[in-house]
C-alpha cells in the first residue's frame, strides 16, 4: 500500500471545511482587519496634517505655517558666500527638494555674519530641512530663511557648515518684494539664482515653496479625497450579496 493513498480519518459528526470556509465562519474577513488599519492610518494622517498646518504665529489667517515643501529645484546652480563672493557651483540642485520645518531656536556660529548687530536676528525666520533634502557637502545644514530685513523681503536657500569661513552659503532666493511683508499660507513666488543683477538673474523654472494648505484646498485633491472616502464607505457598508 502506497504512502498517502488514503484520506485522513474524519471524526464522526464533524464536517470537513476548507481554509476559506474556516476564515468565513470565524469572522476572519477583510472587513475584520480593515477597520483598525484604516483607523490607525487616519490617526497618523491627522497627526501629520496638524504638524504641517499649525501656524507659528497667533495670527492664523496671515501667519506662516510650521512646515513647507520645496519642489522643482533642478540643474546646476551657482553658490555664493555670505558676503556675495562666487563659490563652486552646486551640480544638482534637486538635493534641496524636500520638507522643511520651522526652527525658532536655530543657531549656528556663522549665522551672525548676516547681521551688523545680533539684535536684528528677529528679521529672519528659518525652516530647516527635515525629510528628503540634503546639503551639497557632508555635514551641512540646509535651511530656508525668510529675510524680512528692510529692502530685502525674500526667501533664501542657505547652507551652513562648521569651521567654514565662507558660510553661510547662499544657493537661491525668491524675487525681492521690498518692505512688503510676505504673509499668508501660499508662497508660489518665483525662485531665482543668487544674483543681485536684475538684468542677468536667471529664474529657476518650476521651483516652488508650498504649504499643506495649497494641496488641501486644491480642486483635484478635494475630488480625489471625496471619491476615495465614498468608495471605502460604500465597500465597507454595502450588503453582502451572498447573505
N, C-alpha and C positions, 0 to 999 in steps of 0.2 A: 504494500500500500504506500503510495507516494505521500510525501510530507505536504500538508496543506490541501489535501484533496477534499476534506470535509469541512463544512461551515462550523463555526464555534457553536456550542450548545446554547440554547436560549432558555432563560428561566421561565417557568410556567406562568402564564398570565401577564408577562411583561412584553410589550411590543417593541420591536427594534425601530430606532429613529435615526435618521441621518443627521449629520452635524448641523445642516441648515435648519431642520425641524427642531433640533435641540435649542439652537440660538433663538428661534422664534418663540418657542414655548417658555424659555427662561427670560424673555424680555430683552435679550442682547441684540437689539436692532440699532440702526444708525441713529435713530432719534434718541436712544438712551444716552449715548455719549456726546451727541452733537450739542445738546443744551449746555452742559458745563464748558465745553470747548468754546462755544460762541460767547458764553458769559465771561470767561477769562479773557478772550480776545477783545471784547467790548470794554472791559475794565482797563486793559492795557492801552487801548486806543484813547480812552477818556483821560488817563494819566498823561499820556504823551501829548494830547491836544492841549490840556491845561498848561503843561510845561512850555509849550510853544507859543501860546497866545496870551499868557498873562502879561499885562503891561508892567513896565519897570517904573512907571510914574503913577501918581494918583489920578492924573488926567487921562481917563480911559479912552476918550474919544480922540485925543490928539497926541498921545504919547507914543513911545516906542515899545516894541514887544521884546520879550525875553529871548526869542530865537528867530534867526533869519537864515535863509538859504541862499548861497551864492551859486549861480549857474552860468554856463555859457562862456567861461574863460577858456581860451584856447590859443595855440600857437606860441610864437616867441614874443617875449615882452622885455623891453629894456628896464633895467633896475637902476635906482639912484640912491645915494646915501642920504642921511638926514639933512645934509647941507647942499643937496642937489648936485653932487658930483656923480659922473657917469660910472656905473659899476657893470660887471659882466651880466649879459642877458640871462633871463630865465628861459630855458629851452622849451619847456612845456607848461604853459600857464594853467592847463587843465588840472594840475595838482591842487589848485586853490578852490576848486568847486567842492562844496560840502555844506555842513550845518555849523553855524556859529551861534554861541550862547553869550549872553550879556555877562560881563565880568566887572562888577562895581569896585572890586578891590584889586584890580590888575596892577601889578608893579613890575618894572624892570629897570635895572640901573641906567640903561641908556635912554629911557623914556623921557627924562627931564631935558634932553637935548632939543626937544621940540619947543621948549618954552624958555623965555627970558627969565621968568620967575615961576617957581613951582605953584604959586597961588593961582596960576592960570590953568592948572590941571583940570579944573571942572569944565573947561570948554571942550573937552574931548570925552566922548562916551565910547567904550570899547566892547566889541563882541569877539570872543576868541574861538578858534577852530576846535570843534568837538568830534565830528564824525566825517570820514571820507575825504578830508583835506589834509595837506601836509606842507611843510616848508620845503624850499628848494635844496637845502642842505641839512644834514643830520644835526639834530639838537636845537632846531629853531622853533620859535613860537609864531604862529600866524594869527593876526588879528585884523579886524575891520574896524576902523575908527571913524566916528562921526566928528568931524572937525568943525566946531561952531565958533571958532575964533573970528573976530571982526575981519571982514574982507576975505574970508575963506569959504565957509559953508559948503563943504564937500565931504563925501565918504572916501576914505583912503584904505587901501590894502597894504599892510605893513608886515615886515618880518623882523623878529628880534632874536639876536644871538648873544650869548655870553662872551665876554672878553673880546668884543669886536669894536674897534674904534670908529668904524664907518656906519654902524647901525644907529637907529633902526633903518632898514632898507625900505624904500618906497617903490611899490610894484605897479600900482594902478590907482586911479581916482575917478570920481564922477565929475561931471561938469560943474563948475562953481556956480553957486547961487547967491553969492554976496552975503549980505547980512540977514537974508530971509531965513527963518527957522524952518527946517525941513521936517515938520511934524506929520502925524498920521501914520497909518499902517502900511501904505503902499510906497515902495521906493523903486519904481521902474525907471530910475534916472539912467542916463547914458554913461557907460564906463569908457574911459579913455586912457591912453598911455600917460605916464608921468612926464608930461612935457608942458611947461608953462607958456610956451609959444602957441597962441591960438591958430596961427597960420600953418603950423606943421604938425599939430597934435592929431593923432590917429584914433578914431573911435574903435572900440572892441565890439564888433558886431555880435549880437546875440547874448551878450553878458547882461545879467540882471540880478537884483538883490530883492528877494521876496520874503514875505511873511506867510504864515499858515492861512491867514485870512484871505490872501489872494487866491488860494486854492479852494477854500471852503465856500466862498461866495461866487465862484465861477459857475456858469451855467452847465458846462459839461460834467463837472464833478457832482453838482446837485442832481442832475438827471441820472447819472450812473449810480450814485448812492441810493436814491429813491428806488430805482429799479432793482438793485441788489436786495434791499430790505424787503420790498414787496415780494420778490421771488422766494426769499427764505421763509417769510411768514406763510406764504401760500403752501410751500412744500412741507413745512412743519405741522401745519394745522389742517391740511386737506384730509378728506375722508379716505380711508383705506378701501380701494375698490374690491379687494377680496374679502372684506369683512362681511 
